[in-house]
Amino acid sequence: MRPEELLALDRAHVWHPYGPMPGTDAPLVVESAAGVRLRLADGVELVDGMSSWWSAIHGYRHPVLDEAARRQLDRMSHVMLGGLTHEPAVRLAARLVEITPEPLQHVFLSDSGSVSVEVAIKMCLQYWRSVGRPDKRRLLTWRGGYHGDTFHPMSVCDPDGGMHSLWRGVLPEQVFVNDPPPGASCAGEGADPGYLAHLAEAVERHAGELAAIIVEPRVQGAGGMRFHCGCYLRALRELADAHDVLLVFDEIATGFGRTGDLFAAVGAGVVPDVMCLGKALTGGYLSMAATLCTTRVAEGISRGSVPVLAHGPTFMGNPLASAIANASLDLLLGQDWAGEVRRIEAGLRSGLAPAADLPGVADVRVLGAIGVVQLDHPVDMAVATKAAVAHGVWLRPFRDLIYTMPPYVTEDHDVARIAAAVVAAAEVA
Ligand SMILES: *Cc1c(COP(=O)(O)O)cnc(C)c1O
């Protein structure tokens, strides 16, 4: 197909994320991708600063992942998980149990992050129903979060960013507390006592109706790329325990090393009752997510009057995605992934530093392989994207943010190039 023809059909028929119909901005046509480079239809190559939304941690067309996919294709790309099972899914579940905190023992494999959050919420609500406390059915979260675009996850996204006003009367009304104090660590200063009191007051007041607290640990991603100290996660754990509330960590963006810890929960020294994983799970090859829970939650559900977890997506445990996820985990854990993330962190720190002096820049922050430049005004997305592309880099700014989370295989000179593109985009946007 000629590019003009392709773009005309795209505009007429293909929804893009958060887009109108017909489409308004012309997307770039990608012909192929390899390593950390996207190859466009016109032959231009761009270094990928986005890892296709946190997922392609090993880059594109990685020979190990390609080979795992081919080997699995020769056996079966899919069979149902109802009444059947297979090694790729079993191995993956066992592996996830092994690498996550010990109390998380049971794994529900689904097809996307939003669904894994739906499943996490269903687990919590059903747990309390099963143990005779059906009034515990609301969720508490802090503002500024993002948990997916289906309805229950949307109900715990930031009320403004998630446009809750549009959905009044449709979304379940959850309990919101203020977003956590900013800063990846509160270091010598310790946790903000005023904020701790605010959390405690809200949990105490709503304990009787709360099924769970759900948050993204350490990094609020699509809700605003904000970082917070692990001490607030420890506070949530203590409050949850004290008031008979479950704790859910959505590690869909933070999981698999992105923050410098394999899981943000581990770095913070907190074990949630339920944990969601997705995005980088298959190294960005296929859509797959997982919801892990403790034996207490699993057994609570299974002792209820409806003694099953009533959820079972068609493509649950998809063998092809599972096989690739297994290969991706082997690849990740078989190398010094933490060293690679630290290397990228150092590159982003030095490369993004010049942005702090630019007019219109409100904040520059880096945590693990995540680099963020926040402006004091909304980004002109078209202008910012164009500036990054002119630097040979693919970025997708949003709201007041120009940010990157590159693949872990990005070499130093490409990290420098990405950082320079972020700075250039901030300069013109
Ligand atoms: C992306 C994301 C989701 C949603 O995952 P999808 O696969 O897009 O449905 C949920 N929670 C967090 C923290 C995410 O970053």
The ligand as a MOL file (V3000), in Angstrom:
LIG
                    3D

  0  0  0     0  0            999 V3000
M  V30 BEGIN CTAB
M  V30 COUNTS 15 15 0 0 0
M  V30 BEGIN ATOM
M  V30 1 C -1.0300 0.9250 30.9550 0
M  V30 2 C -1.5230 0.7600 32.3220 0
M  V30 3 C -2.7310 0.0910 32.5760 0
M  V30 4 C -3.6270 -0.4380 31.4850 0
M  V30 5 O -3.0280 -1.4380 30.7350 0
M  V30 6 P -3.6120 -1.7680 29.2610 0
M  V30 7 O -2.8000 -2.9480 28.8180 0
M  V30 8 O -3.3870 -0.5480 28.4380 0
M  V30 9 O -5.0570 -2.0810 29.4290 0
M  V30 10 C -3.1140 -0.0470 33.8990 0
M  V30 11 N -2.3460 0.4260 34.9100 0
M  V30 12 C -1.1720 1.0500 34.6890 0
M  V30 13 C -0.3540 1.5290 35.8430 0
M  V30 14 C -0.7300 1.2640 33.3890 0
M  V30 15 O 0.4230 1.9240 33.1750 0
M  V30 END ATOM
M  V30 BEGIN BOND
M  V30 1 1 1 2
M  V30 2 1 2 3
M  V30 3 2 2 14
M  V30 4 1 3 4
M  V30 5 2 3 10
M  V30 6 1 4 5
M  V30 7 1 5 6
M  V30 8 2 6 7
M  V30 9 1 6 8
M  V30 10 1 6 9
M  V30 11 1 10 11
M  V30 12 2 11 12
M  V30 13 1 12 13
M  V30 14 1 12 14
M  V30 15 1 14 15
M  V30 END BOND
M  V30 END CTAB
M  END
